[in-house]
Amino acid sequence: MGFILKIIVTGIVALVLAQFFPGVTIDGITGAILLALVLAVLNAIVRPVLVLLTIPVTFMTLGLFLLVINAIILYMADYLLDGFNVSGLLTAILFSLVLSIATAIIDAIF
């Protein structure tokens, strides 16, 4: 799947998922597509650094700390975007987990 199509589909999935999570708000389809774009950039640049810095903690928690890293990435996106808001660590962890699973399924289909 092309990069632009993947960003659009991820934005739509994020917009749909935001309807099911009461602590997550996205302002319209353009906000969702901007969220997907910012998440792609943060996952490409910031996430590898965080994973490298937290290898001991990730190893001790058998990889579960990666969920916290995903939540940190979501909080960074919340800070960078005006049209996206996430409240609560548990909400951020669950939203990032479900968004990751949904985009993986969509990638597998296409």
N, C-alpha and C positions, 0 to 999 in steps of 0.2 A: 504494500500500500504506500502511496506517495506521502511525503512529509506533510503537505498542505491538507490532504484528505484526512490523514491521521489526526492532525490538530483540530480540524472541524468536527470529526466524529468524537474525539475526546471531549471537546467542549460541549457537544450535545449530550453526551453521557453524563458529564459533570452537572449540567443544568438539570437533567432528569433526576439524578441522585440527590441534588440539593433539595428537591421537593420532599424527599423521604427523611432527611436529617434536619431536625428542628434548629440546630445550632449553626447551620450553613446557609448563607444567602448569596445568591449570584444575581446581579442586575442585568437580566436580558441575555440574548444570544451573543451579542458582541462582548459582554463581560465574560461569558463562558469561554469564548474562543480566545480572548486575551489571557484568561486563566490557563488554558491549555498551553498556550505559547510560553507564558512565564514559567509554568511547571516544567516544560521541556527544556528551557534554558537552565533553570535551577538544577534539574536532574542531571544535566550534562556537565555543569561546572561545579556546583557546590556539593552535590551528593557524593561524588568520589572522594572529595577532601574530607567530608564528615565521616565517611566509612573508614577511610585510612586512619583518621585520628582516633576512632573509637573501636579499633580492632580488639583490644583486650576485653572491653565491656561486651561487645558483640559475641565474642568467643565464650565468655562466662555465662551469657544468657542464651546460648545456643541459637543465636541469630535473631532472637525476639527484639533486640534493641534496634534492629533495622526498621521496625514499625515506628519507633520513636523518632528516628531520623526522617522517615516519611512525614510524620506530623510536624517536625521542625521545618521541612521544606514547605508544607502547607501554610505554616505561620509566616514564613518569609514571603510567600505569595500574597497572603493577607496584608502584610505590611506594604508591599509594593503596589497593590491594586486597590483602587477605591471601590470598584464594583463587586468585590468579593470579601466576605466576612465569615470567619469561623470562630466559634466560641467554645472553649473547653478542650482539654487535651484528649479526653476519651472520644469526643466527637471528631476531632482531627484524625486520630488514629483509625477509627472505624471508617470515616469517609475516605481516607487515603487507601485503606485496605480494599474496600469495595470498588473504588475507582480503578485500582491496579488490576483487580480480578476482572472487572468488566472490560477494560481496554485489552487485557491479555486474551480474553475470549474473542473480542472483535478482531484482533490481529490474527488469531488462529483461523477465523472464518474467512477473512479476506486474505 
